[in-house]
Amino acid sequence: MKKKIKNNKNTAKSPNLKELKSTIIDLCNATVKPVTFKDICSELQVKDKIAKHQTSFIIKNLVIEGAIKEIGHGKYGANTTQEYYEGKIEKITSGAGYVICDGMEQDVFVSARNAGQTLGGDIVRIVLTGNHTGKNPEGVVVSIVKRGKTTFVGNMRVDARHSFMTPDNSRIGTDFYVPKDKLNGAKDGDKVLVTLLDWPKKAKSPFAEVTTVIGAAGEHNAEIHAILAEFGLPYEFPESVEAYVESIPETISEEEISKRRDMREVLTFTIDPHDAKDFDDALSIQKLADDKWEIGIHIADVSHYVQEGTLLNDEAYERATSVYLVDRVVPMLPEKLSNKVCSLRPNEEKLCFSAIFTINDKAEVLDEWFGRTVIYSDHRFTYEDAQEVIENKEGKFAEEILLMDKLAKIMRAKRIDEGAITFDRVEVKFQLDEEKNPTGVYFKQAKDANKLIEEYMLLANRKVASFIGKAADGTPSNKPFVYRIHDDPDPEKINNFSTFVNQFGHQMNLQTPKEIANSMNRVLADVSGKREENMVELLAIRTMSKAKYTIENIGHYGLGFDYYSHFTSPIRRWPDVMVHRLLQRYLDGEKVTEKEAIEEQCKHSSAMEKLSTDAERSSIKYMQVKYLMGKVGQDFMGSVSGVTEFGMFIELKESLCEGLVSMRDLKDDHYELHKETFSLVGKRTKKRFQLGDALKVRVRNVDLVKKQIDFQLVK
């Protein structure tokens, strides 16, 4: 039985007949398995003979009345055919939660009383009981189908009598009781990893055991390692994998070179961030005629070194992606490979998998070639170096870079005209001292040099996907392959977006997916520099579907491509390794049949990508909190970045740090959430706080342990 029935010890002694009947009906309605007379007495805390006799009498009458039914001898259940739903429960700090069910338009609210012994992230079975305050449907958890996870990260509280662990993730919904003999050396104030042991029926908290003491809560490395542990991401490679990698030769044999297209004499260079060490890609260019060039996109041949059936292969697959935290990279491949052997470093011969195109001065692809190569990078540019060449029209390889920039701009314009959506959100980076403390922030915005690289990577990804996915007659080839897909936006979300921007005078054409994309670009251009810019950009991004990997191609809506894959970053993404392997098999004339295995790897890669993104965001949040330590009481300008039933989130203009203005601190009125307008509206004054509104706030509280920033409004 999953529903805890509210009761007290006096129930059986001085029963309220109506309440008893209602409680028994609720109990039968809230269970999947039939309940016995003994179960009912246990829930009602009925112990003496007279009370048990009375309870038995009530049960029999309820059966006669049809309120409940007897299912087999001495077992009882609901007398209706109930419809059950399954979904993931996301908890809130009160212990209540929302269950996200497939096929339901709204999430189902479950009160703390009806959530039972669930933890945030569990897959649960529920029944609906009505509506919650007229908004979301309300339900009762009747069973836990599967625990979302069994290990949790948080801070220990240990005193003379008790020891509890409070999870870093407040959405878990409960603290964990850790028996003294299960502390395994953990002390008060430690950051720990615990494993769920049990949740006894009458216990308020689940029981857990400390499996790892990560370090002191608040200490930098402990907090970063805790983030990785929270998301199940390893920060060290097993010794066996490191030993295997050490056996991989760094030199390239003449025999291997003889099997490949030799591109060592063609001008080749890389363009990467100034702090990059893993260079996935390089560009080459040579003139074929006055209006014709051969441009090569050369990608590190990771699949040559990561062989199937090896320890290295299994470890790379499990990780599936490199994780980029604020102060470090947790690589998919050991450093010897990611930063040295595979990395396309300047003045070194490297093995590559290449996409080589003949392109005219209109940026039209006249011919294409895919295969394994050996290259020699003549120079390493940072984005800043290449940008300087583009802006000043002089410098090393200026003629080649300017030509490639010109062609990239033509390709970009054509792509946008054909339906690609362009988001140019600013990225914030932290300046760190030697102790990894943030001393300042700076903003990264994509300039021409960034967009140059982006266009050629998009070209390679698109052409590789088309080469495999499209038959000679233009129809789908149905060959199993790894596609990066992005579905059309949800019609309801896009309608809400259209209605919302319309109030600012911006019109959307919703007739076709392409018209929606063109309208979106037009709106984003129109709001540039205006009051509503931040709000509209935020909402536009949230309107989009999530991209994922799959063998079932539906195209990439955001990029406007019918065929798209990931070919260009195998040092840091597993799907790119898969693409290289599959492409080579098709080039060799093989027939690929293992669809299910490929799809399983796609699902795993998509899931690990999400974990990596969540871990990155968590590390950014931690650094934001750290950055605002010591700034309590200071005022900043910001804008509303989110509205909820419990308050509004404010993103500071100068640092993009985000914190909460709690609903309880809005004391001039009682504010209600209006989801359709993304705003909080005062019930009496009709005063409105809306997504994107500019506000001045004061830093009220900063909690490094909870990673929490609280603001208050400054009038």
RAZITA-V916649 format. One record per residue. N is the residue number from 1. RES is the residue in one small letter. PHI is phi in degrees with one decimal (NA if undefined). NEAR is the number of other ideal C-beta (glycine too) atoms within 12 Angstrom. D_LAST is the distance of its C-alpha to the last C-alpha in Angstrom with 2 decimals. Layout:
n:res:phi:near:d_last
N:RES:PHI:NEAR:D_LAST
N:RES:PHI:NEAR:D_LAST
This chain:
n:res:phi:near:d_last
1:m:NA:30:52.03
2:k:-105.2:35:48.39
3:k:-95.8:37:46.69
4:k:-85.0:29:46.09
5:i:-88.0:33:47.00
6:k:-66.2:18:45.14
7:n:-159.2:26:47.79
8:n:-148.6:16:48.95
9:k:-67.9:13:52.26
10:n:-86.0:14:53.06
11:t:-57.1:27:53.17
12:a:-71.3:29:56.87
13:k:-77.6:16:57.85
14:s:-132.6:14:56.22
15:p:-73.2:28:55.48
16:n:-100.3:18:53.60
17:l:-56.1:17:55.83
18:k:-63.5:11:53.22
19:e:-68.7:21:50.73
20:l:-61.0:32:53.48
21:k:-61.4:27:54.56
22:s:-62.1:22:51.03
23:t:-65.9:35:50.46
24:i:-65.5:43:53.76
25:i:-62.6:33:53.00
26:d:-58.0:32:49.58
27:l:-62.5:40:51.33
28:c:-68.4:40:53.95
29:n:-72.2:34:51.45
30:a:-97.0:38:49.26
31:t:-122.1:35:52.05
32:v:-82.5:26:53.84
33:k:-83.9:20:56.96
34:p:-59.9:24:58.85
35:v:-105.1:36:58.30
36:t:-95.0:24:61.19
37:f:-57.6:28:61.83
38:k:-63.6:20:61.28
39:d:-60.4:28:57.86
40:i:-64.0:39:56.81
41:c:-61.9:30:58.06
42:s:-64.0:22:56.24
43:e:-65.2:31:52.89
44:l:-85.1:40:53.50
45:q:57.2:24:54.77
46:v:-87.7:33:58.03
47:k:-126.5:16:60.75
48:d:-83.6:17:63.45
49:k:-62.7:12:66.30
50:i:-62.8:15:65.52
51:a:-64.8:24:61.94
52:k:-64.6:22:63.16
53:h:-62.8:17:65.79
54:q:-64.2:27:63.23
55:t:-64.9:35:60.92
56:s:-61.6:25:63.93
57:f:-62.6:20:64.77
58:i:-64.2:35:61.25
59:i:-60.9:37:61.33
60:k:-62.3:21:64.71
61:n:-66.4:19:63.56
62:l:-64.8:31:60.47
63:v:-66.0:26:62.86
64:i:-62.3:14:65.11
65:e:-73.0:15:62.19
66:g:85.8:13:61.07
67:a:-71.4:26:57.61
68:i:-135.6:33:58.47
69:k:-133.1:24:61.53
70:e:-87.2:23:63.95
71:i:-112.1:19:64.13
72:g:76.9:12:67.36
73:h:-74.5:9:68.79
74:g:72.8:18:66.25
75:k:-125.0:21:63.18
76:y:-132.3:34:60.50
77:g:-156.4:34:57.77
78:a:-66.9:33:55.82
79:n:-96.0:20:58.05
80:t:-133.5:15:56.12
81:t:-86.8:10:56.03
82:q:-86.8:21:52.51
83:e:-98.6:18:50.84
84:y:-102.5:26:49.36
85:y:-126.0:31:46.70
86:e:-118.8:27:46.12
87:g:-176.1:32:43.03
88:k:-92.7:32:40.75
89:i:-95.6:45:38.39
90:e:-108.5:30:34.94
91:k:-89.0:33:33.67
92:i:-117.3:25:30.21
93:t:-61.2:22:29.44
94:s:-72.8:19:30.47
95:g:100.7:28:33.95
96:a:-75.0:33:33.74
97:g:-164.6:42:34.07
98:y:-126.3:35:34.62
99:v:-101.4:44:38.05
100:i:-95.4:28:38.37
101:c:-111.0:30:41.73
102:d:-63.1:13:43.66
103:g:86.9:11:44.34
104:m:-110.8:20:41.43
105:e:-68.3:14:38.60
106:q:-117.3:23:36.05
107:d:-70.6:27:35.71
108:v:-96.5:40:37.20
109:f:-79.3:37:35.12
110:v:-127.3:45:37.03
111:s:-67.6:32:35.91
112:a:-58.8:24:36.39
113:r:-64.4:24:39.43
114:n:-96.9:35:40.97
115:a:-85.4:38:40.20
116:g:59.9:37:43.07
117:q:-96.3:32:43.68
118:t:-93.6:45:41.87
119:l:-119.7:38:39.93
120:g:-54.7:32:37.39
121:g:101.5:32:39.45
122:d:-68.6:38:42.54
123:i:-89.8:26:44.53
124:v:-127.1:40:45.00
125:r:-109.0:34:46.93
126:i:-131.5:43:45.22
127:v:-121.5:35:46.12
128:l:-84.2:30:43.81
129:t:-122.3:28:43.30
130:g:150.8:17:41.01
131:n:-114.2:14:37.42
132:h:-96.3:24:34.29
133:t:47.0:14:31.89
134:g:73.4:11:33.31
135:k:-113.1:19:31.93
136:n:-91.2:28:33.94
137:p:-63.0:27:37.56
138:e:-112.9:28:38.15
139:g:-144.6:43:41.00
140:v:-125.5:43:42.94
141:v:-75.2:47:44.07
142:v:-103.5:37:47.85
143:s:-164.5:26:48.75
144:i:-98.4:27:47.59
145:v:-75.3:23:49.40
146:k:-158.7:18:48.47
147:r:-67.8:24:46.22
148:g:-66.1:28:43.69
149:k:-161.2:26:44.34
150:t:-123.7:23:45.96
151:t:-120.3:31:44.45
152:f:-143.6:43:40.93
153:v:-111.4:42:38.95
154:g:-176.5:38:36.82
155:n:-109.2:41:36.59
156:m:-84.5:41:39.22
157:r:-121.6:27:38.70
158:v:-122.9:26:42.04
159:d:-128.5:12:43.07
160:a:-63.3:8:46.45
161:r:-104.6:10:46.62
162:h:-130.7:19:44.59
163:s:-144.4:34:43.30
164:f:-130.5:31:40.73
165:m:-112.5:47:39.19
166:t:-98.8:34:35.60
167:p:-63.6:39:35.39
168:d:-61.3:40:32.94
169:n:-86.2:34:32.60
170:s:-64.6:26:30.78
171:r:-76.3:28:32.31
172:i:-66.3:38:35.68
173:g:93.3:35:34.64
174:t:-163.1:37:36.55
175:d:-83.0:29:37.59
176:f:-114.4:42:41.22
177:y:-83.8:31:43.70
178:v:-115.3:39:45.86
179:p:-57.0:26:49.10
180:k:-57.5:21:49.98
181:d:-80.8:13:53.00
182:k:-113.9:26:50.88
183:l:-74.3:27:48.49
184:n:50.1:22:50.84
185:g:90.9:19:49.57
186:a:-70.2:35:45.82
187:k:-120.6:22:43.99
188:d:-57.7:22:40.74
189:g:90.4:24:37.89
190:d:-79.9:33:39.97
191:k:-90.1:41:38.87
192:v:-134.0:44:41.66
193:l:-111.1:38:43.14
194:v:-118.3:44:44.63
195:t:-115.0:25:47.03
196:l:-64.7:32:46.96
197:l:-101.4:24:50.16
198:d:-166.3:20:50.02
199:w:-134.1:24:47.96
200:p:-55.8:13:50.25
201:k:-55.8:15:50.11
202:k:-93.4:12:48.92
203:a:-81.5:18:46.63
204:k:-72.8:18:42.86
205:s:-120.7:30:42.41
206:p:-69.8:34:44.53
207:f:-93.9:27:46.87
208:a:-144.3:38:46.68
209:e:-126.1:29:48.39
210:v:-73.0:37:47.00
211:t:-105.0:25:48.74
212:t:-145.8:28:46.98
213:v:-93.5:30:45.13
214:i:-79.6:36:42.88
215:g:154.4:25:41.60
216:a:-78.2:23:39.03
217:a:-57.4:33:35.65
218:g:95.4:26:33.12
219:e:-74.9:24:35.97
220:h:-56.5:31:35.57
221:n:-63.1:22:38.91
222:a:-62.8:31:38.82
223:e:-68.3:36:35.49
224:i:-68.2:37:36.78
225:h:-65.5:34:40.10
226:a:-66.1:42:38.37
227:i:-62.2:39:36.58
228:l:-64.1:35:40.00
229:a:-66.1:36:41.58
230:e:-58.4:36:38.96
231:f:-99.3:37:39.92
232:g:67.4:27:43.59
233:l:-105.6:38:43.75
234:p:-74.7:25:46.35
235:y:-113.8:27:45.69
236:e:-136.1:17:49.37
237:f:-91.4:28:52.51
238:p:-57.9:17:55.50
239:e:-59.1:13:58.23
240:s:-64.0:16:60.67
241:v:-70.6:31:58.52
242:e:-61.0:20:58.07
243:a:-65.4:16:61.84
244:y:-62.4:26:62.55
245:v:-64.2:33:60.34
246:e:-61.4:19:62.12
247:s:-81.4:19:65.36
248:i:-76.1:27:64.10
249:p:-69.4:16:65.73
250:e:-89.7:20:63.63
251:t:-88.1:14:66.39
252:i:-105.8:29:67.31
253:s:-77.8:15:70.95
254:e:-63.4:12:73.06
255:e:-62.4:10:73.97
256:e:-68.0:21:70.35
257:i:-61.2:22:69.88
258:s:-65.6:12:73.02
259:k:-85.7:18:71.46
260:r:-121.0:27:68.52
261:r:-74.0:27:67.82
262:d:-88.3:24:67.77
263:m:-113.1:36:64.84
264:r:-68.3:26:65.06
265:e:-92.3:15:66.26
266:v:-90.5:30:63.48
267:l:-56.7:29:60.49
268:t:-138.4:42:57.72
269:f:-152.0:39:54.30
270:t:-116.4:41:51.07
271:i:-132.9:46:47.44
272:d:-144.6:33:44.93
273:p:-58.2:27:41.76
274:h:-64.5:18:42.46
275:d:-100.7:18:42.29
276:a:-73.0:27:44.38
277:k:-124.9:27:47.63
278:d:-102.3:34:48.69
279:f:-92.7:40:49.79
280:d:-72.0:45:50.49
281:d:-131.5:45:51.35
282:a:-138.6:48:53.20
283:l:-116.9:52:54.11
284:s:-126.1:41:57.54
285:i:-150.1:36:58.79
286:q:-147.3:23:62.19
287:k:-80.8:21:63.46
288:l:-103.6:19:66.10
289:a:-158.2:13:66.58
290:d:-58.6:9:64.91
291:d:-123.5:16:62.53
292:k:-145.7:23:62.67
293:w:-133.1:33:61.16
294:e:-103.5:31:61.35
295:i:-116.9:43:57.95
296:g:-108.0:40:57.85
297:i:-108.8:48:54.96
298:h:-107.3:46:56.19
299:i:-118.1:48:54.70
300:a:-50.3:46:55.60
301:d:-85.3:42:58.48
302:v:-62.4:46:57.03
303:s:-65.3:35:59.39
304:h:-68.9:31:62.34
305:y:-93.4:36:61.23
306:v:-96.0:37:59.66
307:q:-90.4:20:62.74
308:e:-60.5:21:62.78
309:g:86.4:10:64.11
310:t:-102.5:20:62.91
311:l:-59.5:24:60.56
312:l:-62.0:36:58.35
313:n:-59.4:28:58.18
314:d:-64.4:20:57.20
315:e:-67.2:27:54.48
316:a:-63.6:43:52.98
317:y:-64.0:30:53.05
318:e:-59.4:24:51.34
319:r:-71.2:40:48.50
320:a:67.0:40:48.49
321:t:-162.1:39:45.74
322:s:-79.2:39:44.40
323:v:-112.0:35:41.02
324:y:-105.5:29:38.57
325:l:-90.2:35:36.21
326:v:-64.6:34:33.84
327:d:-120.1:30:36.45
328:r:-165.0:26:39.75
329:v:-113.5:31:41.85
330:v:-101.4:35:43.82
331:p:-77.9:38:46.66
332:m:-73.0:42:48.75
333:l:-116.5:45:51.83
334:p:-56.1:37:52.90
335:e:-57.2:25:52.14
336:k:-58.0:27:55.73
337:l:-82.4:42:55.49
338:s:-67.8:36:51.87
339:n:-104.8:25:51.73
340:k:-130.5:26:55.41
341:v:-63.8:34:58.13
342:c:-86.9:45:56.21
343:s:-64.0:37:53.69
344:l:-81.4:50:54.79
345:r:-76.6:30:54.78
346:p:-66.8:23:56.13
347:n:62.7:16:59.84
348:e:-136.0:27:60.80
349:e:-77.4:31:62.74
350:k:-138.9:43:60.84
351:l:-87.0:42:61.69
352:c:-134.9:51:59.60
353:f:-112.0:47:59.40
354:s:-122.5:44:58.98
355:a:-118.1:45:58.22
356:i:-118.7:38:59.99
357:f:-124.1:36:59.66
358:t:-95.0:25:61.55
359:i:-128.1:36:59.02
360:n:-94.4:22:59.70
361:d:-74.9:19:57.67
362:k:-99.0:16:55.95
363:a:64.7:29:54.58
364:e:-93.2:19:56.98
365:v:-83.7:29:58.48
366:l:-94.6:20:62.25
367:d:-156.4:18:63.33
368:e:-143.5:24:61.97
369:w:-146.7:25:63.31
370:f:-127.3:34:62.05
371:g:169.7:29:63.61
372:r:-87.4:35:63.81
373:t:-137.7:37:63.93
374:v:-125.9:37:64.09
375:i:-126.7:42:61.93
376:y:-138.4:29:61.39
377:s:-78.9:34:57.94
378:d:-82.5:27:58.46
379:h:-162.8:29:54.95
380:r:-110.5:28:51.54
381:f:-97.4:36:48.59
382:t:-85.5:24:44.97
383:y:-58.4:29:42.55
384:e:-65.5:21:41.63
385:d:-60.3:26:45.37
386:a:-66.0:37:46.05
387:q:-64.0:27:43.02
388:e:-63.7:21:44.34
389:v:-63.8:31:47.73
390:i:-64.7:32:46.26
391:e:-73.1:18:44.18
392:n:-91.7:14:46.93
393:k:58.3:16:49.82
394:e:-157.2:13:51.82
395:g:128.6:22:52.41
396:k:-61.6:21:54.26
397:f:53.1:28:55.43
398:a:-60.5:22:53.43
399:e:-60.0:18:55.80
400:e:-69.8:32:55.48
401:i:-66.7:37:51.70
402:l:-65.4:25:51.16
403:l:-64.8:31:53.55
404:m:-65.2:43:51.88
405:d:-65.7:35:48.44
406:k:-60.7:25:49.88
407:l:-66.3:33:51.34
408:a:-62.8:35:48.15
409:k:-67.8:23:46.13
410:i:-65.6:25:48.78
411:m:-63.3:35:48.63
412:r:-65.6:31:44.84
413:a:-61.1:19:44.89
414:k:-64.3:23:47.69
415:r:-64.6:29:45.87
416:i:-67.1:29:42.73
417:d:-63.2:16:45.00
418:e:-90.0:23:46.71
419:g:119.6:28:43.59
420:a:-72.8:31:41.81
421:i:-101.3:36:38.02
422:t:-111.5:30:36.21
423:f:-110.5:27:33.04
424:d:-117.8:24:32.01
425:r:-67.7:20:29.06
426:v:-74.0:21:28.23
427:e:-106.2:20:29.35
428:v:-96.1:27:27.67
429:k:-127.0:24:30.04
430:f:-102.3:31:29.67
431:q:-86.5:20:31.57
432:l:-115.9:24:33.35
433:d:-87.7:14:35.27
434:e:-65.1:9:38.65
435:e:-91.1:12:37.21
436:k:67.1:24:35.19
437:n:-89.6:22:31.86
438:p:-73.5:30:29.30
439:t:-106.1:17:28.87
440:g:-178.6:16:27.08
441:v:-128.8:26:26.70
442:y:-142.9:18:28.39
443:f:-111.3:19:28.57
444:k:-107.8:21:31.78
445:q:-126.3:18:32.32
446:a:-65.2:22:35.69
447:k:-108.9:25:37.70
448:d:-57.7:28:41.24
449:a:-64.4:37:42.96
450:n:-63.8:28:41.04
451:k:-70.7:31:41.75
452:l:-59.2:39:45.41
453:i:-61.0:39:45.90
454:e:-56.9:30:44.03
455:e:-64.4:38:46.33
456:y:-72.5:43:49.53
457:m:-68.1:35:48.46
458:l:-62.2:36:47.61
459:l:-60.8:40:51.00
460:a:-63.7:44:52.86
461:n:-60.5:37:51.07
462:r:-69.3:39:51.70
463:k:-70.8:36:55.30
464:v:-64.0:45:56.26
465:a:-63.0:41:54.95
466:s:-67.7:33:56.82
467:f:-58.3:30:59.96
468:i:-88.0:35:60.18
469:g:-82.0:37:58.56
470:k:-111.7:25:60.24
471:a:-75.0:14:63.98
472:a:-58.9:9:66.13
473:d:-88.0:7:65.95
474:g:92.0:11:62.14
475:t:-87.0:11:61.90
476:p:-60.0:23:60.27
477:s:-81.1:22:62.68
478:n:64.1:17:61.66
479:k:-78.7:29:62.12
480:p:-59.5:32:59.94
481:f:-156.2:42:57.17
482:v:-97.3:46:53.64
483:y:-107.4:44:51.16
484:r:-100.9:44:47.45
485:i:-109.5:33:46.31
486:h:-145.9:29:43.11
487:d:-73.5:24:43.23
488:d:-59.4:27:42.00
489:p:-64.0:30:38.49
490:d:-61.7:18:38.33
491:p:-55.2:17:38.83
492:e:-66.3:16:36.18
493:k:-65.4:27:33.54
494:i:-70.3:34:34.56
495:n:-65.2:18:34.54
496:n:-62.8:26:30.99
497:f:-63.1:38:30.01
498:s:-61.2:29:31.89
499:t:-62.8:21:30.27
500:f:-66.0:33:26.79
501:v:-72.7:35:27.37
502:n:-62.6:20:29.23
503:q:-67.7:22:26.11
504:f:-102.0:25:25.20
505:g:88.2:15:28.76
506:h:-102.3:29:30.33
507:q:-103.3:19:33.71
508:m:-115.5:33:35.49
509:n:-101.5:20:39.26
510:l:-104.2:27:40.11
511:q:-67.6:13:43.88
512:t:-138.2:15:44.93
513:p:-55.1:29:43.47
514:k:-66.6:23:44.10
515:e:-64.2:19:42.34
516:i:-62.3:32:39.33
517:a:-62.8:38:39.27
518:n:-61.8:26:39.73
519:s:-64.2:30:36.97
520:m:-61.0:42:34.62
521:n:-61.0:32:35.44
522:r:-64.0:23:34.96
523:v:-64.0:36:31.52
524:l:-61.7:34:30.45
525:a:-70.9:22:31.82
526:d:-65.2:22:30.20
527:v:-83.8:26:26.61
528:s:-55.6:18:27.03
529:g:84.5:12:24.40
530:k:-96.9:20:22.54
531:r:-56.7:18:19.06
532:e:-88.5:31:20.74
533:e:-54.8:27:22.96
534:n:-61.2:34:21.52
535:m:-62.8:36:21.27
536:v:-67.3:39:24.81
537:e:-62.0:34:26.32
538:l:-59.0:32:25.06
539:l:-68.4:39:26.38
540:a:-62.2:41:29.62
541:i:-63.9:25:30.40
542:r:-71.1:23:29.85
543:t:-74.8:37:32.15
544:m:-72.7:27:35.00
545:s:-73.4:23:37.67
546:k:-94.0:22:38.43
547:a:-76.9:28:41.34
548:k:-155.3:29:44.20
549:y:-100.1:39:47.81
550:t:-166.2:32:50.75
551:i:-88.2:36:54.31
552:e:-91.4:22:53.51
553:n:-80.4:31:52.44
554:i:-125.9:23:50.17
555:g:87.5:33:48.84
556:h:-120.5:38:45.46
557:y:-61.6:32:43.19
558:g:-61.2:33:40.40
559:l:-92.4:35:42.98
560:g:75.4:31:45.20
561:f:-107.7:34:48.28
562:d:-77.2:27:51.04
563:y:-131.8:32:52.10
564:y:-153.4:42:49.95
565:s:-143.3:44:50.43
566:h:-119.0:42:49.39
567:f:-119.4:49:52.12
568:t:-100.7:43:50.43
569:s:-138.0:39:48.93
570:p:-72.6:44:51.56
571:i:-68.8:45:50.67
572:r:-121.5:40:47.37
573:r:-136.2:43:47.91
574:w:-64.5:41:50.75
575:p:-55.1:47:50.96
576:d:-67.0:43:51.95
577:v:-64.3:44:54.80
578:m:-58.7:44:55.88
579:v:-62.4:44:55.84
580:h:-60.3:45:58.02
581:r:-63.7:36:60.51
582:l:-66.6:40:60.74
583:l:-60.0:39:61.03
584:q:-64.7:28:63.90
585:r:-63.6:23:65.66
586:y:-70.0:24:65.52
587:l:-63.0:21:66.71
588:d:-82.3:14:69.59
589:g:83.8:8:70.48
590:e:-74.3:15:69.59
591:k:-103.8:14:68.73
592:v:-98.6:26:65.59
593:t:-122.4:14:65.68
594:e:-81.7:19:63.31
595:k:-58.9:20:60.46
596:e:-62.6:13:59.23
597:a:-65.7:20:59.03
598:i:-65.7:29:57.08
599:e:-63.7:23:54.62
600:e:-63.1:21:54.16
601:q:-66.6:35:53.26
602:c:-63.3:37:50.81
603:k:-62.1:23:49.05
604:h:-61.9:27:48.95
605:s:-64.5:38:47.55
606:s:-63.7:29:44.77
607:a:-66.0:24:43.87
608:m:-70.1:34:43.90
609:e:-61.7:34:41.80
610:k:-64.9:24:39.07
611:l:-59.7:29:39.38
612:s:-61.9:33:39.16
613:t:-63.2:23:36.01
614:d:-63.8:26:34.39
615:a:-65.4:38:35.50
616:e:-60.8:30:34.12
617:r:-63.7:23:30.68
618:s:-64.1:30:30.86
619:s:-69.4:38:31.78
620:i:-65.4:31:28.92
621:k:-60.3:35:26.50
622:y:-59.4:45:28.25
623:m:-70.5:39:27.94
624:q:-62.1:33:24.22
625:v:-61.9:36:23.77
626:k:-62.1:36:26.18
627:y:-64.8:37:24.38
628:l:-89.0:38:21.08
629:m:-60.9:24:23.13
630:g:86.3:15:22.40
631:k:-109.1:26:18.92
632:v:-61.3:21:17.22
633:g:95.0:16:14.28
634:q:-84.5:23:13.89
635:d:-103.3:22:11.02
636:f:-142.8:32:12.17
637:m:-88.0:22:11.79
638:g:-153.5:37:13.25
639:s:-138.9:35:14.32
640:v:-69.2:39:15.17
641:s:-108.0:36:18.78
642:g:-173.3:32:19.78
643:v:-127.9:35:19.17
644:t:-140.3:25:21.23
645:e:-68.9:24:21.96
646:f:-108.1:23:20.33
647:g:148.6:28:16.98
648:m:-134.5:40:15.95
649:f:-91.9:36:16.90
650:i:-119.5:42:14.94
651:e:-103.9:36:17.20
652:l:-70.0:33:16.20
653:k:-67.2:24:17.39
654:e:-81.4:22:19.37
655:s:-132.6:34:21.19
656:l:61.6:33:20.96
657:c:-67.9:38:20.35
658:e:-120.2:34:19.18
659:g:-142.2:42:17.53
660:l:-111.3:36:16.40
661:v:-100.2:39:13.35
662:s:-70.2:27:15.58
663:m:-58.0:23:15.87
664:r:-69.5:15:16.21
665:d:-91.9:23:12.71
666:l:-92.6:30:11.41
667:k:-90.6:14:12.31
668:d:-81.1:16:11.40
669:d:-166.8:17:14.42
670:h:-96.7:17:17.28
671:y:-98.3:32:16.88
672:e:-119.1:26:20.11
673:l:-79.9:29:21.19
674:h:-111.0:24:22.77
675:k:-62.7:22:24.96
676:e:-67.6:19:26.46
677:t:-111.5:27:23.28
678:f:51.5:35:21.70
679:s:-148.1:28:18.58
680:l:-108.1:37:16.93
681:v:-124.5:24:17.08
682:g:-68.5:20:16.05
683:k:-65.4:16:19.41
684:r:-93.7:11:18.66
685:t:-89.0:15:15.94
686:k:64.2:16:17.07
687:k:-63.4:20:13.55
688:r:-124.1:25:14.35
689:f:-113.3:39:13.33
690:q:-123.4:33:16.30
691:l:-48.0:43:18.20
692:g:95.6:36:17.39
693:d:-60.4:32:13.94
694:a:-83.7:25:12.10
695:l:-141.4:32:8.79
696:k:-99.9:21:7.45
697:v:-129.4:40:8.49
698:r:-113.3:28:10.11
699:v:-71.7:34:13.77
700:r:-92.7:28:14.40
701:n:-156.5:23:18.09
702:v:-131.1:30:20.87
703:d:-117.6:26:24.21
704:l:-68.9:30:27.02
705:v:-67.2:28:29.60
706:k:-86.7:25:27.70
707:k:54.2:39:26.26
708:q:-129.3:27:22.82
709:i:-119.5:39:19.33
710:d:-116.0:30:16.38
711:f:-112.6:40:12.72
712:q:-131.2:30:9.61
713:l:-70.7:34:6.26
714:v:-108.7:19:3.81
715:k:-72.4:12:0.00
